[in-house]
Amino acid sequence: MKVKYFKDTDTALLEFSNRPIQETQAVNENVYLDLDAAGNLVSLTIEHATHTTTLPEVVVQQFDHQVAP
């Protein structure tokens, strides 16, 4: 996964795969989903990112799949 931020347009791009984009769907006027031919999420675009998210803070957490004792 890649997270890219374009300061000049205040746009955040989260890339989940490098599969070709078949379709783009608007969630609202600031959020767009890019899907591949099978309907899988390829990327997510957020316009006006600093106003609608907590950018520039990005935190990545990884959790191991374990059962609590």
mmCIF file as gemmi writes it, N, C-alpha and C atoms, coordinates in Angstrom:
data_model
loop_
_atom_site.group_PDB
_atom_site.id
_atom_site.type_symbol
_atom_site.label_atom_id
_atom_site.label_alt_id
_atom_site.label_comp_id
_atom_site.label_asym_id
_atom_site.label_entity_id
_atom_site.label_seq_id
_atom_site.pdbx_PDB_ins_code
_atom_site.Cartn_x
_atom_site.Cartn_y
_atom_site.Cartn_z
_atom_site.occupancy
_atom_site.B_iso_or_equiv
_atom_site.pdbx_formal_charge
_atom_site.auth_seq_id
_atom_site.auth_asym_id
_atom_site.pdbx_PDB_model_num
ATOM 1 N N . MET Axp A 1 ? 0.848 -1.17 0 1 0 ? 1 A 1
ATOM 2 C CA . MET Axp A 1 ? 0 0 0 1 0 ? 1 A 1
ATOM 3 C C . MET Axp A 1 ? 0.892 1.231 0 1 0 ? 1 A 1
ATOM 4 N N . LYS Axp A 2 ? 0.494 2.217 -0.779 1 0 ? 2 A 1
ATOM 5 C CA . LYS Axp A 2 ? 1.226 3.48 -0.846 1 0 ? 2 A 1
ATOM 6 C C . LYS Axp A 2 ? 0.263 4.611 -0.496 1 0 ? 2 A 1
ATOM 7 N N . VAL Axp A 3 ? 0.776 5.58 0.247 1 0 ? 3 A 1
ATOM 8 C CA . VAL Axp A 3 ? 0.016 6.79 0.537 1 0 ? 3 A 1
ATOM 9 C C . VAL Axp A 3 ? 0.788 7.953 -0.07 1 0 ? 3 A 1
ATOM 10 N N . LYS Axp A 4 ? 0.124 8.701 -0.942 1 0 ? 4 A 1
ATOM 11 C CA . LYS Axp A 4 ? 0.758 9.849 -1.585 1 0 ? 4 A 1
ATOM 12 C C . LYS Axp A 4 ? -0.056 11.096 -1.264 1 0 ? 4 A 1
ATOM 13 N N . TYR Axp A 5 ? 0.652 12.205 -1.035 1 0 ? 5 A 1
ATOM 14 C CA . TYR Axp A 5 ? -0.027 13.466 -0.777 1 0 ? 5 A 1
ATOM 15 C C . TYR Axp A 5 ? 0.506 14.509 -1.746 1 0 ? 5 A 1
ATOM 16 N N . PHE Axp A 6 ? -0.406 15.163 -2.441 1 0 ? 6 A 1
ATOM 17 C CA . PHE Axp A 6 ? -0.057 16.2 -3.402 1 0 ? 6 A 1
ATOM 18 C C . PHE Axp A 6 ? -0.441 17.545 -2.791 1 0 ? 6 A 1
ATOM 19 N N . LYS Axp A 7 ? 0.57 18.239 -2.255 1 0 ? 7 A 1
ATOM 20 C CA . LYS Axp A 7 ? 0.328 19.473 -1.521 1 0 ? 7 A 1
ATOM 21 C C . LYS Axp A 7 ? -0.301 20.558 -2.39 1 0 ? 7 A 1
ATOM 22 N N . ASP Axp A 8 ? 0.105 20.635 -3.656 1 0 ? 8 A 1
ATOM 23 C CA . ASP Axp A 8 ? -0.4 21.696 -4.524 1 0 ? 8 A 1
ATOM 24 C C . ASP Axp A 8 ? -1.905 21.617 -4.756 1 0 ? 8 A 1
ATOM 25 N N . THR Axp A 9 ? -2.466 20.409 -4.684 1 0 ? 9 A 1
ATOM 26 C CA . THR Axp A 9 ? -3.92 20.252 -4.872 1 0 ? 9 A 1
ATOM 27 C C . THR Axp A 9 ? -4.615 19.775 -3.6 1 0 ? 9 A 1
ATOM 28 N N . ASP Axp A 10 ? -3.862 19.585 -2.514 1 0 ? 10 A 1
ATOM 29 C CA . ASP Axp A 10 ? -4.384 19.08 -1.238 1 0 ? 10 A 1
ATOM 30 C C . ASP Axp A 10 ? -5.159 17.782 -1.45 1 0 ? 10 A 1
ATOM 31 N N . THR Axp A 11 ? -4.515 16.864 -2.166 1 0 ? 11 A 1
ATOM 32 C CA . THR Axp A 11 ? -5.121 15.579 -2.518 1 0 ? 11 A 1
ATOM 33 C C . THR Axp A 11 ? -4.317 14.435 -1.93 1 0 ? 11 A 1
ATOM 34 N N . ALA Axp A 12 ? -5.001 13.503 -1.279 1 0 ? 12 A 1
ATOM 35 C CA . ALA Axp A 12 ? -4.368 12.286 -0.774 1 0 ? 12 A 1
ATOM 36 C C . ALA Axp A 12 ? -4.781 11.124 -1.663 1 0 ? 12 A 1
ATOM 37 N N . LEU Axp A 13 ? -3.821 10.28 -1.996 1 0 ? 13 A 1
ATOM 38 C CA . LEU Axp A 13 ? -4.073 9.108 -2.827 1 0 ? 13 A 1
ATOM 39 C C . LEU Axp A 13 ? -3.555 7.89 -2.087 1 0 ? 13 A 1
ATOM 40 N N . LEU Axp A 14 ? -4.447 6.965 -1.793 1 0 ? 14 A 1
ATOM 41 C CA . LEU Axp A 14 ? -4.072 5.71 -1.144 1 0 ? 14 A 1
ATOM 42 C C . LEU Axp A 14 ? -4.159 4.617 -2.2 1 0 ? 14 A 1
ATOM 43 N N . GLU Axp A 15 ? -3.041 4.018 -2.535 1 0 ? 15 A 1
ATOM 44 C CA . GLU Axp A 15 ? -2.982 2.977 -3.556 1 0 ? 15 A 1
ATOM 45 C C . GLU Axp A 15 ? -2.873 1.618 -2.88 1 0 ? 15 A 1
ATOM 46 N N . PHE Axp A 16 ? -3.835 0.745 -3.154 1 0 ? 16 A 1
ATOM 47 C CA . PHE Axp A 16 ? -3.876 -0.574 -2.531 1 0 ? 16 A 1
ATOM 48 C C . PHE Axp A 16 ? -3.315 -1.669 -3.421 1 0 ? 16 A 1
ATOM 49 N N . SER Axp A 17 ? -3.306 -1.445 -4.717 1 0 ? 17 A 1
ATOM 50 C CA . SER Axp A 17 ? -2.734 -2.408 -5.657 1 0 ? 17 A 1
ATOM 51 C C . SER Axp A 17 ? -2.345 -1.661 -6.917 1 0 ? 17 A 1
ATOM 52 N N . ASN Axp A 18 ? -1.673 -2.367 -7.824 1 0 ? 18 A 1
ATOM 53 C CA . ASN Axp A 18 ? -1.298 -1.748 -9.092 1 0 ? 18 A 1
ATOM 54 C C . ASN Axp A 18 ? -2.12 -2.308 -10.262 1 0 ? 18 A 1
ATOM 55 N N . ARG Axp A 19 ? -3.262 -2.913 -9.934 1 0 ? 19 A 1
ATOM 56 C CA . ARG Axp A 19 ? -4.132 -3.435 -10.988 1 0 ? 19 A 1
ATOM 57 C C . ARG Axp A 19 ? -4.709 -2.282 -11.808 1 0 ? 19 A 1
ATOM 58 N N . PRO Axp A 20 ? -5.014 -2.513 -13.066 1 0 ? 20 A 1
ATOM 59 C CA . PRO Axp A 20 ? -5.593 -1.45 -13.906 1 0 ? 20 A 1
ATOM 60 C C . PRO Axp A 20 ? -6.965 -1.011 -13.371 1 0 ? 20 A 1
ATOM 61 N N . ILE Axp A 21 ? -7.212 0.268 -13.424 1 0 ? 21 A 1
ATOM 62 C CA . ILE Axp A 21 ? -8.49 0.827 -12.98 1 0 ? 21 A 1
ATOM 63 C C . ILE Axp A 21 ? -9.515 0.68 -14.094 1 0 ? 21 A 1
ATOM 64 N N . GLN Axp A 22 ? -10.647 0.094 -13.758 1 0 ? 22 A 1
ATOM 65 C CA . GLN Axp A 22 ? -11.731 -0.101 -14.708 1 0 ? 22 A 1
ATOM 66 C C . GLN Axp A 22 ? -12.817 0.963 -14.529 1 0 ? 22 A 1
ATOM 67 N N . GLU Axp A 23 ? -13.031 1.378 -13.269 1 0 ? 23 A 1
ATOM 68 C CA . GLU Axp A 23 ? -14.144 2.282 -12.98 1 0 ? 23 A 1
ATOM 69 C C . GLU Axp A 23 ? -13.804 3.144 -11.767 1 0 ? 23 A 1
ATOM 70 N N . THR Axp A 24 ? -14.271 4.382 -11.78 1 0 ? 24 A 1
ATOM 71 C CA . THR Axp A 24 ? -14.145 5.27 -10.63 1 0 ? 24 A 1
ATOM 72 C C . THR Axp A 24 ? -15.54 5.615 -10.135 1 0 ? 24 A 1
ATOM 73 N N . GLN Axp A 25 ? -15.746 5.455 -8.827 1 0 ? 25 A 1
ATOM 74 C CA . GLN Axp A 25 ? -17.041 5.766 -8.22 1 0 ? 25 A 1
ATOM 75 C C . GLN Axp A 25 ? -16.859 6.896 -7.219 1 0 ? 25 A 1
ATOM 76 N N . ALA Axp A 26 ? -17.741 7.879 -7.259 1 0 ? 26 A 1
ATOM 77 C CA . ALA Axp A 26 ? -17.715 8.982 -6.309 1 0 ? 26 A 1
ATOM 78 C C . ALA Axp A 26 ? -18.5 8.585 -5.073 1 0 ? 26 A 1
ATOM 79 N N . VAL Axp A 27 ? -17.875 8.669 -3.913 1 0 ? 27 A 1
ATOM 80 C CA . VAL Axp A 27 ? -18.558 8.443 -2.646 1 0 ? 27 A 1
ATOM 81 C C . VAL Axp A 27 ? -19.276 9.725 -2.258 1 0 ? 27 A 1
ATOM 82 N N . ASN Axp A 28 ? -18.588 10.852 -2.424 1 0 ? 28 A 1
ATOM 83 C CA . ASN Axp A 28 ? -19.157 12.18 -2.256 1 0 ? 28 A 1
ATOM 84 C C . ASN Axp A 28 ? -18.303 13.133 -3.091 1 0 ? 28 A 1
ATOM 85 N N . GLU Axp A 29 ? -18.44 14.42 -2.894 1 0 ? 29 A 1
ATOM 86 C CA . GLU Axp A 29 ? -17.719 15.362 -3.754 1 0 ? 29 A 1
ATOM 87 C C . GLU Axp A 29 ? -16.21 15.395 -3.489 1 0 ? 29 A 1
ATOM 88 N N . ASN Axp A 30 ? -15.74 14.762 -2.42 1 0 ? 30 A 1
ATOM 89 C CA . ASN Axp A 30 ? -14.319 14.768 -2.092 1 0 ? 30 A 1
ATOM 90 C C . ASN Axp A 30 ? -13.655 13.402 -2.078 1 0 ? 30 A 1
ATOM 91 N N . VAL Axp A 31 ? -14.417 12.32 -2.194 1 0 ? 31 A 1
ATOM 92 C CA . VAL Axp A 31 ? -13.861 10.972 -2.063 1 0 ? 31 A 1
ATOM 93 C C . VAL Axp A 31 ? -14.239 10.126 -3.279 1 0 ? 31 A 1
ATOM 94 N N . TYR Axp A 32 ? -13.218 9.499 -3.866 1 0 ? 32 A 1
ATOM 95 C CA . TYR Axp A 32 ? -13.419 8.678 -5.06 1 0 ? 32 A 1
ATOM 96 C C . TYR Axp A 32 ? -12.758 7.32 -4.884 1 0 ? 32 A 1
ATOM 97 N N . LEU Axp A 33 ? -13.447 6.272 -5.313 1 0 ? 33 A 1
ATOM 98 C CA . LEU Axp A 33 ? -12.929 4.908 -5.267 1 0 ? 33 A 1
ATOM 99 C C . LEU Axp A 33 ? -12.603 4.457 -6.679 1 0 ? 33 A 1
ATOM 100 N N . ASP Axp A 34 ? -11.426 3.905 -6.875 1 0 ? 34 A 1
ATOM 101 C CA . ASP Axp A 34 ? -11.041 3.318 -8.156 1 0 ? 34 A 1
ATOM 102 C C . ASP Axp A 34 ? -11.111 1.807 -8.018 1 0 ? 34 A 1
ATOM 103 N N . LEU Axp A 35 ? -11.822 1.167 -8.93 1 0 ? 35 A 1
ATOM 104 C CA . LEU Axp A 35 ? -12.044 -0.278 -8.881 1 0 ? 35 A 1
ATOM 105 C C . LEU Axp A 35 ? -11.457 -0.958 -10.106 1 0 ? 35 A 1
ATOM 106 N N . ASP Axp A 36 ? -11.037 -2.21 -9.943 1 0 ? 36 A 1
ATOM 107 C CA . ASP Axp A 36 ? -10.559 -2.986 -11.081 1 0 ? 36 A 1
ATOM 108 C C . ASP Axp A 36 ? -11.742 -3.661 -11.775 1 0 ? 36 A 1
ATOM 109 N N . ALA Axp A 37 ? -11.477 -4.476 -12.773 1 0 ? 37 A 1
ATOM 110 C CA . ALA Axp A 37 ? -12.536 -5.129 -13.56 1 0 ? 37 A 1
ATOM 111 C C . ALA Axp A 37 ? -13.398 -6.062 -12.728 1 0 ? 37 A 1
ATOM 112 N N . ALA Axp A 38 ? -12.856 -6.593 -11.625 1 0 ? 38 A 1
ATOM 113 C CA . ALA Axp A 38 ? -13.617 -7.493 -10.751 1 0 ? 38 A 1
ATOM 114 C C . ALA Axp A 38 ? -14.326 -6.744 -9.623 1 0 ? 38 A 1
ATOM 115 N N . GLY Axp A 39 ? -14.207 -5.424 -9.594 1 0 ? 39 A 1
ATOM 116 C CA . GLY Axp A 39 ? -14.852 -4.634 -8.549 1 0 ? 39 A 1
ATOM 117 C C . GLY Axp A 39 ? -14.037 -4.483 -7.285 1 0 ? 39 A 1
ATOM 118 N N . ASN Axp A 40 ? -12.763 -4.907 -7.321 1 0 ? 40 A 1
ATOM 119 C CA . ASN Axp A 40 ? -11.875 -4.779 -6.162 1 0 ? 40 A 1
ATOM 120 C C . ASN Axp A 40 ? -11.301 -3.37 -6.072 1 0 ? 40 A 1
ATOM 121 N N . LEU Axp A 41 ? -11.109 -2.897 -4.85 1 0 ? 41 A 1
ATOM 122 C CA . LEU Axp A 41 ? -10.571 -1.569 -4.63 1 0 ? 41 A 1
ATOM 123 C C . LEU Axp A 41 ? -9.107 -1.497 -5.052 1 0 ? 41 A 1
ATOM 124 N N . VAL Axp A 42 ? -8.797 -0.536 -5.917 1 0 ? 42 A 1
ATOM 125 C CA . VAL Axp A 42 ? -7.43 -0.308 -6.373 1 0 ? 42 A 1
ATOM 126 C C . VAL Axp A 42 ? -6.839 0.888 -5.642 1 0 ? 42 A 1
ATOM 127 N N . SER Axp A 43 ? -7.617 1.993 -5.573 1 0 ? 43 A 1
ATOM 128 C CA . SER Axp A 43 ? -7.126 3.18 -4.889 1 0 ? 43 A 1
ATOM 129 C C . SER Axp A 43 ? -8.284 4.033 -4.385 1 0 ? 43 A 1
ATOM 130 N N . LEU Axp A 44 ? -7.936 4.954 -3.506 1 0 ? 44 A 1
ATOM 131 C CA . LEU Axp A 44 ? -8.894 5.857 -2.885 1 0 ? 44 A 1
ATOM 132 C C . LEU Axp A 44 ? -8.307 7.257 -2.972 1 0 ? 44 A 1
ATOM 133 N N . THR Axp A 45 ? -9.062 8.199 -3.51 1 0 ? 45 A 1
ATOM 134 C CA . THR Axp A 45 ? -8.617 9.579 -3.628 1 0 ? 45 A 1
ATOM 135 C C . THR Axp A 45 ? -9.45 10.453 -2.712 1 0 ? 45 A 1
ATOM 136 N N . ILE Axp A 46 ? -8.771 11.328 -1.963 1 0 ? 46 A 1
ATOM 137 C CA . ILE Axp A 46 ? -9.454 12.259 -1.07 1 0 ? 46 A 1
ATOM 138 C C . ILE Axp A 46 ? -9.041 13.675 -1.444 1 0 ? 46 A 1
ATOM 139 N N . GLU Axp A 47 ? -9.981 14.45 -1.945 1 0 ? 47 A 1
ATOM 140 C CA . GLU Axp A 47 ? -9.744 15.854 -2.264 1 0 ? 47 A 1
ATOM 141 C C . GLU Axp A 47 ? -9.89 16.683 -0.998 1 0 ? 47 A 1
ATOM 142 N N . HIS Axp A 48 ? -9.221 17.842 -0.935 1 0 ? 48 A 1
ATOM 143 C CA . HIS Axp A 48 ? -9.265 18.724 0.25 1 0 ? 48 A 1
ATOM 144 C C . HIS Axp A 48 ? -8.875 17.923 1.493 1 0 ? 48 A 1
ATOM 145 N N . ALA Axp A 49 ? -7.835 17.136 1.357 1 0 ? 49 A 1
ATOM 146 C CA . ALA Axp A 49 ? -7.455 16.138 2.366 1 0 ? 49 A 1
ATOM 147 C C . ALA Axp A 49 ? -7.159 16.735 3.74 1 0 ? 49 A 1
ATOM 148 N N . THR Axp A 50 ? -6.524 17.891 3.803 1 0 ? 50 A 1
ATOM 149 C CA . THR Axp A 50 ? -6.202 18.447 5.119 1 0 ? 50 A 1
ATOM 150 C C . THR Axp A 50 ? -7.436 18.971 5.841 1 0 ? 50 A 1
ATOM 151 N N . HIS Axp A 51 ? -8.522 19.17 5.111 1 0 ? 51 A 1
ATOM 152 C CA . HIS Axp A 51 ? -9.762 19.634 5.725 1 0 ? 51 A 1
ATOM 153 C C . HIS Axp A 51 ? -10.686 18.478 6.112 1 0 ? 51 A 1
ATOM 154 N N . THR Axp A 52 ? -10.507 17.315 5.491 1 0 ? 52 A 1
ATOM 155 C CA . THR Axp A 52 ? -11.411 16.192 5.73 1 0 ? 52 A 1
ATOM 156 C C . THR Axp A 52 ? -10.751 15.005 6.43 1 0 ? 52 A 1
ATOM 157 N N . THR Axp A 53 ? -9.428 15.092 6.67 1 0 ? 53 A 1
ATOM 158 C CA . THR Axp A 53 ? -8.703 14.014 7.346 1 0 ? 53 A 1
ATOM 159 C C . THR Axp A 53 ? -7.74 14.613 8.366 1 0 ? 53 A 1
ATOM 160 N N . THR Axp A 54 ? -6.948 13.752 8.992 1 0 ? 54 A 1
ATOM 161 C CA . THR Axp A 54 ? -5.953 14.227 9.953 1 0 ? 54 A 1
ATOM 162 C C . THR Axp A 54 ? -4.571 14.393 9.335 1 0 ? 54 A 1
ATOM 163 N N . LEU Axp A 55 ? -4.502 14.504 8 1 0 ? 55 A 1
ATOM 164 C CA . LEU Axp A 55 ? -3.202 14.754 7.369 1 0 ? 55 A 1
ATOM 165 C C . LEU Axp A 55 ? -2.628 16.036 7.934 1 0 ? 55 A 1
ATOM 166 N N . PRO Axp A 56 ? -1.354 16.128 8.147 1 0 ? 56 A 1
ATOM 167 C CA . PRO Axp A 56 ? -0.3 15.261 7.641 1 0 ? 56 A 1
ATOM 168 C C . PRO Axp A 56 ? 0.036 14.08 8.535 1 0 ? 56 A 1
ATOM 169 N N . GLU Axp A 57 ? -0.701 13.852 9.605 1 0 ? 57 A 1
ATOM 170 C CA . GLU Axp A 57 ? -0.407 12.72 10.477 1 0 ? 57 A 1
ATOM 171 C C . GLU Axp A 57 ? -0.927 11.427 9.852 1 0 ? 57 A 1
ATOM 172 N N . VAL Axp A 58 ? -0.031 10.489 9.646 1 0 ? 58 A 1
ATOM 173 C CA . VAL Axp A 58 ? -0.405 9.175 9.118 1 0 ? 58 A 1
ATOM 174 C C . VAL Axp A 58 ? 0.189 8.127 10.056 1 0 ? 58 A 1
ATOM 175 N N . VAL Axp A 59 ? -0.637 7.259 10.578 1 0 ? 59 A 1
ATOM 176 C CA . VAL Axp A 59 ? -0.194 6.22 11.497 1 0 ? 59 A 1
ATOM 177 C C . VAL Axp A 59 ? -0.548 4.868 10.882 1 0 ? 59 A 1
ATOM 178 N N . VAL Axp A 60 ? 0.42 3.971 10.871 1 0 ? 60 A 1
ATOM 179 C CA . VAL Axp A 60 ? 0.189 2.625 10.363 1 0 ? 60 A 1
ATOM 180 C C . VAL Axp A 60 ? 0.373 1.664 11.528 1 0 ? 60 A 1
ATOM 181 N N . GLN Axp A 61 ? -0.631 0.835 11.766 1 0 ? 61 A 1
ATOM 182 C CA . GLN Axp A 61 ? -0.553 -0.161 12.82 1 0 ? 61 A 1
ATOM 183 C C . GLN Axp A 61 ? -0.741 -1.535 12.212 1 0 ? 61 A 1
ATOM 184 N N . GLN Axp A 62 ? 0.085 -2.463 12.626 1 0 ? 62 A 1
ATOM 185 C CA . GLN Axp A 62 ? -0.038 -3.84 12.154 1 0 ? 62 A 1
ATOM 186 C C . GLN Axp A 62 ? -0.369 -4.719 13.347 1 0 ? 62 A 1
ATOM 187 N N . PHE Axp A 63 ? -1.366 -5.553 13.201 1 0 ? 63 A 1
ATOM 188 C CA . PHE Axp A 63 ? -1.789 -6.438 14.27 1 0 ? 63 A 1
ATOM 189 C C . PHE Axp A 63 ? -1.612 -7.876 13.83 1 0 ? 63 A 1
ATOM 190 N N . ASP Axp A 64 ? -1.022 -8.679 14.708 1 0 ? 64 A 1
ATOM 191 C CA . ASP Axp A 64 ? -0.919 -10.112 14.444 1 0 ? 64 A 1
ATOM 192 C C . ASP Axp A 64 ? -2.277 -10.738 14.742 1 0 ? 64 A 1
ATOM 193 N N . HIS Axp A 65 ? -2.643 -11.716 13.978 1 0 ? 65 A 1
ATOM 194 C CA . HIS Axp A 65 ? -3.913 -12.398 14.177 1 0 ? 65 A 1
ATOM 195 C C . HIS Axp A 65 ? -3.717 -13.44 15.265 1 0 ? 65 A 1
ATOM 196 N N . GLN Axp A 66 ? -4.026 -13.061 16.51 1 0 ? 66 A 1
ATOM 197 C CA . GLN Axp A 66 ? -3.869 -13.959 17.64 1 0 ? 66 A 1
ATOM 198 C C . GLN Axp A 66 ? -5.144 -13.954 18.454 1 0 ? 66 A 1
ATOM 199 N N . VAL Axp A 67 ? -5.398 -15.054 19.109 1 0 ? 67 A 1
ATOM 200 C CA . VAL Axp A 67 ? -6.563 -15.167 19.981 1 0 ? 67 A 1
ATOM 201 C C . VAL Axp A 67 ? -6.135 -14.788 21.383 1 0 ? 67 A 1
ATOM 202 N N . ALA Axp A 68 ? -6.915 -13.946 22.041 1 0 ? 68 A 1
ATOM 203 C CA . ALA Axp A 68 ? -6.589 -13.543 23.418 1 0 ? 68 A 1
ATOM 204 C C . ALA Axp A 68 ? -6.694 -14.739 24.354 1 0 ? 68 A 1
ATOM 205 N N . PRO Axp A 69 ? -5.79 -14.818 25.359 1 0 ? 69 A 1
ATOM 206 C CA . PRO Axp A 69 ? -5.839 -15.97 26.295 1 0 ? 69 A 1
ATOM 207 C C . PRO Axp A 69 ? -7.064 -15.966 27.158 1 0 ? 69 A 1
